Each structure stands twice: as C-alpha cells, then as structure tokens.
Amino acid sequence: MSGFIRLCNDGWTQGWHERNGGNATYRMKPEEVDSCRPFFIEGGDWIALDVEMENLAGEYFITTGTGKHFNNVILEPEISLGITEINEKGNAYRIVWGLNNGKDRPTSEFPTHLLNHSIKKAANPEYRMIYHAHPIHLIALTFVLPLESKAFTKALWKTMTECPIIFPHGIAVLPWMVPGGVEIAKATSALVGEFDAVVWAHHGIFCMGTNFDTTFGLMHTIEKSAAIYMDILHTGKPILQTISDEQLLQLEEPYNVKLNRDFID
Ligand SMILES: [Zn+2]
C-alpha cells in the first residue's frame, strides 16, 4: 500500500493529476493479500463486469477511486483508494477494503484496467501495475507530431539516449477518442499485448509494468524526453544533429536490448 500511495503522490508532484485526473491499479501478490486480509471488510456486494476474464478469477487489485483526487491519496488512502476482489468466474468484483468503507466506487476506467491486466498477465504473469496520467509535455507533443507510433517512438528515442534502453519496443499512439468508453478500451487493449505504453492523443498515457518503480519510471522517462523535445522546439533554432538510427542500434549489445525493427529505417 505504501508503494502505491507513493506512486500516486509522485505523480501528483510531477503535475500529472489535475483535479481528479488519472487512475491506477495494481494486481496484488498472494502474500500482500494475506498481510492485508485482517483489515478486510466482509459482505460487500458483487458488482458485475461487462466482460469475463477467467485468468483474473480470485485476484485482488488496489485501485484509485472514481472522482478521487491524487493529491488526497497520501492524506486519506482509505477514502481515495480501495482493494477489490474478483469473483471465481472473473466477471464481477467487490470492495474488501477502503473507498470510504465500500461506499464509493473504483475508477471509472476499472473495467478497462482489468481487461488490460488480463492481457498483460496472459503474456507475462510478472506484470502487475497499470497507471494512467496526464503528463504535460507528452500531451503537448500530440499536437505537433503525427499521431503514429513510429513518429512518437523515434522522436523520444532520439531525444534522450536512455529512451531506447528503457522502452526498446517503443510506444503506441491512439488518435483522440472519447475516454471511458468501450471503443477506447478496445483500441487500447489491442495494443497492450505488444506495448507497455499507449499514448491517448490530447489526453495522456497508459503505462504498464511489473512493479511501481518500473511503471512510474517508464512514464517519467517518456515525459522527460517529451519535455526536452518541446524545449528544443521552443528555441526555434534548426536541429543541427541528433542520434542516428545506426547509433540507436549500437545500444543493443552493451545494454542487452532489442529495438523494435518496425521503427528503425
Ligand atoms: Zn485521463
């Protein structure tokens, strides 16, 4: 819980969570569930999910609450956050801790998160964290770069040497869509099997990872590179040199990474 609270507060201090913007969920390890179990509340109502996710049956998730502000998480985690249990069919959940003693609801994006958790777990059971935020410079970039995965990946890879090492597979980009709806959930879930980061144009980004540090660190790295890119544009000066594709490939061996060839020319 303290790691989840810290992630929320770190996101707030970065300026990524105006008002109630953003949401996060974490699939708990069995030993983490056991240590929290003495605090669980009994008898919560099961709430149906629109989809059945068999591989999430019996899992427990920490989640941010709908309408909750990230800056309040550190002050009142038992109000702003909750722990939910998924039923034995993977088609319903109930609140077992927090969210104002179960009176409030998980983030409105909870079904979208669960769908993506299901896909990520199937691909790699180590994946546990999904985090959505509104990073300033990355959103700004969605107005000046083509809304294509290759354009974003190349721009960020070539702006900061760390980027191709941190996200060698690149990042995916979706055009503007209505948030909270089925269409954006489907479009995002079609990409998360392959990518750990999906940009929503003029809105924000979803990042996925195995733990709090890798997930937050991925978003932080992407946003920092976007900030540098915007600073370069602000100078108004022509770009005299950048990292070439050949140089990007030179990172592979020493850092034991394989860059996505779809994005190398
Ligand atoms: Zn959002």
Residues whose N, C-alpha, C, O or C-beta is under 5 A from the ligand:
A	BS01	ZN	G22 G204
